[in-house]
Amino acid sequence: MALLDTVLSTVGKTSGVTAAALLDGVTGLSYAEYGAPEPAQDAQEIAHLAVMHLNRAGFTGELESIVVTTAAHHHVTTRVDRQGDPLLLFALVDRDRTNITWALRDLAEHTDRLLS
Amino acid sequence: MSQETPAARNIPALLAALHAEKRSGAVLVSGTPGGVIHVRDGMVVGMETPGAPGVEVLLLKSHRITEDDWTAARATGTDPARLGLELVAQGLLGARELEVIGQAALFDAAFALALTSPDGWEMTAPRPLLDTGAAIPPDRLVTENTRRIRLLSNERGATARFARDRPDPAPAARDPQRTARLSPRHRTLLTAADGRRTPRDIAFTLGRGLFAVMLDLRDLLALGLLQSPSVTLAGRPSTAPRTPLSASTATPQPSATPLPRRKP
């Protein structure tokens, strides 16, 4: 198993996370996946649209995370900084099994260690 | 050394056949840009083409690795295939970062090769390759290339033309208020797009992927900060509709004075 798949498996053990993917923040290429993260296919495009619209509105910083909430899930996309183009960690979080605050805290810890 | 090449109508069909037979070797692709596809046990483990930056360019031009560290790692006499692992062992690069860069370079090379039809291909024995741990089934390369072309223009010919364009800054790019809102990545790209560089040239200059550069150029074109060369090209034949000249610019009517007559 590739190293990145191992890392994603660890993310998948986070309470409430049912699927995860590591994406390229510019191209949307999926480097590794855990579970069945179909919604991840659009996560990069959603993040890109959000940044472009925020920039147009005068926002100048970097996007940190996006949470899209549906009836059953939180779709959490977190930016992973690195030298060069950023990565995105996408996680599908079951709303019945955790709350968004815990999920964001746990995912932030994974994000910090992802490429170390 | 040449190997038996399975009969195939195109590169994806060839890679699918190699995948089914779990073959190992190198596929030499001729044409422009051409390149080498490295296959191990039917999986694509690397691609090199002049059409897109490889792992070495991505590492050095992006300043993840300095030229000195790269030269020092090579000087240890390490097998070229294990050079990436040597950089990881020396603590100069994370193992996961190497895997990300390896995959990014592989998919980018596949995209560059997919923009043109090759002149031909030949299967040879395995060739040395900087090992990054990437191993991609060929059908995923096809799916990803289809997605990339759809994102850029939905048509391979138009994407290939965009890849040959040399966009240059539009007048709006000189407005500090407009550029201040851009991400640092887009601002760097705006500086590199000077009307002389193609997206490939910019990708090699900045140590970024060809597809990533094309996506960001698309953003800058959409924002009106870059313009396509066709907008600024001087001296091309006019395609404007022919209309009668207005009265003010038309040829003057003959004056009331009669023309001189020849007298016999």
Interface residues (C-beta under 8 A of the other chain):
Chain A: A2 L3 L4 V7 L22 D24 V26 T27 G28 L29 Y31 V51 M52 N55 R56 G58 F59 T60 E62 R82 Q83 G84 D85 L87 L114 L115 S116
Chain B: L58 S62 H63 R64 G94 A95 R96 E97 E99 V100 Q103 A104 F107 G133 A134 A135 E144 R147 R148 L151 A180 R181 L182 S183 R185 G207 R208 G209 F211 A212 L215 D216 D219
